[in-house]
Amino acid sequence: MRALLVGSPGRTPFCGHFRGAARHGEVSVCWAGRLRGTGSPEEGWAAAEEARSALASLTSSPGADRFALIDATWTALRALDHRDLSVLIAASDPGGVSLAACGLDAVYTHGQPLVESGHPLLGEPGIPERSGYFQPEVGAGEGMSLDFVGVPVGARYPTSDVSAACGVRA
């Protein structure tokens, strides 16, 4: 399972992007986000490094279930200046898959929209006061092999290579 985030339009499509994952036995969480995406490359790099550092604790603190790991991810991100944060968080355990997000227009999987504009999961950049969860309908074990692709506010889902549009390099 991977969380990916489409790059922004413009000369620096991945300014401020960060991505990572943590696993604790059968419980895992992954995230893709961006801070200071409209800032200078130096500002974006520094913000992304802060996010990576804040989220590094997730690799050493066990989560009881997918909801605990999502909550721990939000807690780590709240420690940052997160007003312009766009992030997609995906977590799984034997009971299923859950998503949480902010600053997105849509979430796709298998090239199809899973969550579209207007859904309560999505919204403006910045961590909402009350964050919720979305449980996508995926088959048993299927969620572990899925890519969840977040489309930030102002970006579009790519018509060509999705991995490249999300900054994934082989």
The 8 nearest C-alpha neighbors of each residue, nearest first, counted from 0:
[[1, 143, 144, 145, 146, 142, 2, 29],
 [2, 0, 146, 29, 147, 3, 145, 30],
 [1, 3, 147, 30, 31, 29, 146, 148],
 [4, 2, 148, 31, 165, 149, 147, 1],
 [3, 5, 149, 165, 148, 31, 150, 6],
 [6, 4, 165, 150, 164, 149, 7, 3],
 [7, 5, 12, 13, 165, 164, 4, 8],
 [6, 8, 12, 154, 9, 5, 13, 153],
 [7, 9, 12, 154, 6, 10, 11, 153],
 [10, 8, 11, 12, 7, 6, 13, 37],
 [9, 11, 12, 8, 7, 13, 14, 40],
 [12, 10, 14, 13, 9, 40, 7, 8],
 [13, 11, 7, 6, 8, 9, 14, 10],
 [14, 12, 6, 16, 11, 15, 7, 166],
 [13, 15, 36, 43, 11, 16, 40, 12],
 [43, 14, 16, 34, 47, 33, 36, 44],
 [17, 15, 33, 13, 32, 14, 47, 34],
 [18, 16, 32, 47, 31, 33, 15, 51],
 [17, 19, 31, 30, 32, 16, 20, 3],
 [20, 18, 30, 29, 31, 17, 21, 51],
 [19, 21, 29, 28, 30, 22, 18, 27],
 [22, 20, 58, 28, 27, 57, 29, 23],
 [21, 23, 27, 26, 24, 28, 58, 20],
 [24, 22, 26, 61, 27, 25, 62, 21],
 [23, 25, 26, 22, 27, 61, 92, 62],
 [24, 26, 92, 23, 27, 93, 22, 91],
 [27, 25, 92, 23, 24, 91, 22, 64],
 [28, 26, 22, 91, 90, 21, 23, 25],
 [29, 27, 90, 21, 20, 89, 68, 22],
 [30, 28, 20, 89, 19, 2, 88, 1],
 [29, 31, 88, 2, 19, 18, 87, 20],
 [32, 30, 18, 3, 2, 87, 86, 4],
 [33, 31, 86, 17, 85, 16, 87, 18],
 [32, 34, 16, 15, 85, 84, 17, 36],
 [33, 35, 15, 84, 36, 46, 83, 47],
 [36, 34, 43, 38, 37, 15, 46, 42],
 [35, 37, 14, 15, 34, 38, 43, 33],
 [36, 38, 35, 39, 14, 43, 15, 34],
 [39, 37, 35, 36, 42, 43, 40, 14],
 [38, 40, 42, 41, 43, 37, 14, 35],
 [39, 41, 43, 42, 14, 44, 38, 11],
 [42, 40, 44, 39, 43, 45, 38, 46],
 [43, 41, 39, 45, 44, 40, 38, 46],
 [15, 42, 44, 35, 14, 40, 46, 41],
 [43, 45, 41, 47, 15, 42, 46, 40],
 [44, 46, 48, 42, 47, 43, 41, 49],
 [47, 45, 49, 43, 48, 44, 34, 15],
 [46, 48, 15, 50, 44, 49, 17, 45],
 [49, 47, 51, 45, 50, 46, 52, 44],
 [50, 48, 46, 52, 47, 51, 53, 45],
 [49, 51, 47, 53, 48, 52, 54, 46],
 [52, 50, 48, 54, 49, 53, 55, 47],
 [51, 53, 55, 49, 50, 54, 48, 56],
 [54, 52, 50, 75, 51, 55, 49, 56],
 [53, 55, 51, 56, 52, 57, 75, 50],
 [56, 54, 52, 57, 53, 58, 51, 59],
 [57, 55, 54, 58, 59, 60, 53, 52],
 [58, 56, 60, 55, 59, 54, 21, 72],
 [57, 59, 21, 56, 55, 60, 22, 61],
 [60, 58, 57, 56, 61, 55, 21, 23],
 [61, 59, 57, 58, 56, 62, 23, 71],
 [62, 60, 23, 59, 63, 57, 58, 68],
 [61, 63, 68, 67, 64, 60, 23, 26],
 [62, 64, 67, 61, 65, 68, 26, 66],
 [65, 63, 67, 66, 62, 26, 92, 68],
 [64, 66, 90, 68, 91, 67, 92, 26],
 [65, 67, 69, 68, 64, 70, 90, 97],
 [68, 66, 70, 64, 62, 65, 69, 63],
 [67, 69, 71, 65, 62, 70, 66, 72],
 [70, 68, 72, 66, 71, 67, 65, 73],
 [69, 71, 67, 73, 72, 68, 66, 74],
 [72, 70, 68, 74, 69, 73, 67, 75],
 [71, 73, 69, 75, 70, 74, 68, 76],
 [72, 74, 76, 70, 75, 71, 77, 69],
 [75, 73, 71, 77, 72, 76, 70, 78],
 [74, 76, 72, 53, 73, 77, 78, 54],
 [75, 77, 73, 78, 74, 79, 72, 53],
 [78, 76, 74, 79, 75, 73, 81, 126],
 [77, 79, 76, 75, 74, 80, 53, 81],
 [80, 78, 77, 81, 76, 50, 49, 75],
 [79, 81, 82, 78, 77, 83, 76, 84],
 [80, 82, 84, 79, 125, 83, 77, 126],
 [83, 81, 125, 84, 80, 124, 126, 34],
 [82, 84, 124, 125, 81, 34, 35, 85],
 [85, 83, 125, 34, 81, 124, 82, 33],
 [84, 86, 102, 124, 101, 32, 33, 103],
 [87, 85, 32, 100, 101, 31, 84, 33],
 [86, 88, 100, 31, 30, 149, 99, 32],
 [87, 89, 30, 99, 98, 29, 100, 86],
 [90, 88, 98, 29, 28, 97, 30, 2],
 [91, 89, 28, 65, 97, 27, 96, 29],
 [92, 90, 96, 65, 27, 95, 26, 97],
 [91, 93, 26, 94, 95, 65, 25, 64],
 [92, 94, 95, 25, 91, 26, 140, 96],
 [95, 93, 92, 96, 91, 65, 64, 139],
 [96, 94, 92, 91, 93, 97, 142, 139],
 [95, 97, 91, 90, 134, 142, 92, 135],
 [98, 96, 134, 90, 133, 89, 132, 91],
 [97, 99, 89, 133, 132, 88, 134, 90],
 [98, 100, 132, 88, 87, 131, 133, 120],
 [101, 99, 87, 86, 88, 120, 121, 98],
 [100, 102, 85, 121, 122, 103, 86, 124],
 [124, 103, 101, 85, 123, 122, 151, 152],
 [102, 104, 151, 152, 121, 150, 101, 105],
 [103, 105, 152, 116, 151, 150, 121, 115],
 [106, 104, 115, 150, 114, 103, 116, 149],
 [105, 107, 149, 114, 148, 113, 112, 150],
 [108, 106, 112, 113, 148, 111, 147, 110],
 [107, 109, 147, 110, 111, 146, 148, 113],
 [108, 110, 111, 107, 146, 145, 147, 112],
 [111, 109, 108, 107, 112, 161, 148, 156],
 [110, 112, 107, 109, 108, 113, 106, 114],
 [113, 111, 107, 114, 106, 115, 108, 110],
 [112, 114, 107, 106, 111, 108, 115, 105],
 [113, 115, 106, 105, 112, 118, 107, 116],
 [116, 114, 105, 118, 112, 117, 104, 106],
 [117, 115, 104, 118, 105, 121, 114, 122],
 [116, 118, 115, 119, 121, 122, 104, 120],
 [117, 119, 120, 116, 121, 115, 114, 122],
 [120, 118, 121, 117, 122, 131, 116, 133],
 [121, 119, 118, 100, 99, 131, 133, 122],
 [122, 120, 103, 119, 101, 118, 100, 104],
 [123, 121, 102, 101, 103, 124, 104, 120],
 [122, 124, 102, 101, 125, 103, 152, 121],
 [102, 125, 123, 83, 84, 85, 101, 82],
 [126, 124, 82, 84, 83, 81, 127, 101],
 [125, 127, 101, 128, 81, 124, 84, 82],
 [128, 126, 129, 130, 125, 101, 124, 123],
 [127, 129, 130, 126, 125, 131, 77, 73],
 [130, 128, 127, 131, 126, 132, 120, 73],
 [129, 131, 127, 128, 132, 99, 126, 120],
 [132, 130, 99, 129, 120, 133, 119, 100],
 [133, 131, 99, 98, 97, 134, 120, 130],
 [132, 134, 98, 97, 135, 99, 120, 131],
 [133, 135, 97, 96, 98, 136, 132, 95],
 [136, 134, 137, 133, 97, 96, 113, 98],
 [135, 137, 134, 138, 96, 95, 142, 113],
 [138, 136, 135, 142, 141, 139, 96, 95],
 [137, 139, 141, 140, 136, 142, 95, 135],
 [140, 138, 141, 137, 142, 95, 93, 94],
 [139, 141, 142, 143, 138, 144, 137, 95],
 [142, 140, 138, 143, 139, 144, 137, 145],
 [143, 141, 145, 144, 140, 137, 96, 0],
 [142, 144, 0, 141, 140, 145, 91, 96],
 [145, 143, 0, 142, 141, 146, 140, 1],
 [146, 144, 0, 142, 143, 147, 1, 141],
 [145, 147, 1, 0, 2, 108, 148, 144],
 [146, 148, 2, 108, 107, 3, 1, 145],
 [149, 147, 3, 107, 106, 4, 2, 146],
 [148, 150, 106, 4, 105, 87, 3, 151],
 [149, 151, 105, 5, 103, 104, 154, 106],
 [152, 150, 103, 154, 104, 102, 153, 149],
 [151, 153, 103, 104, 154, 102, 150, 123],
 [152, 154, 151, 155, 7, 104, 8, 150],
 [155, 153, 151, 7, 152, 150, 8, 156],
 [156, 154, 157, 150, 153, 5, 151, 7],
 [155, 157, 150, 158, 154, 5, 161, 107],
 [158, 156, 159, 161, 155, 164, 160, 5],
 [157, 159, 156, 160, 161, 155, 164, 110],
 [158, 160, 157, 161, 164, 163, 162, 156],
 [159, 161, 163, 162, 164, 157, 158, 165],
 [162, 160, 164, 163, 157, 159, 165, 158],
 [161, 163, 165, 167, 164, 160, 166, 168],
 [162, 164, 166, 165, 167, 160, 161, 168],
 [165, 163, 161, 162, 5, 166, 6, 160],
 [166, 164, 5, 162, 163, 4, 6, 167],
 [167, 165, 163, 164, 168, 162, 13, 6],
 [168, 166, 162, 163, 165, 169, 164, 3],
 [167, 169, 166, 163, 162, 165, 164, 161],
 [168, 167, 162, 163, 166, 165, 160, 161]]
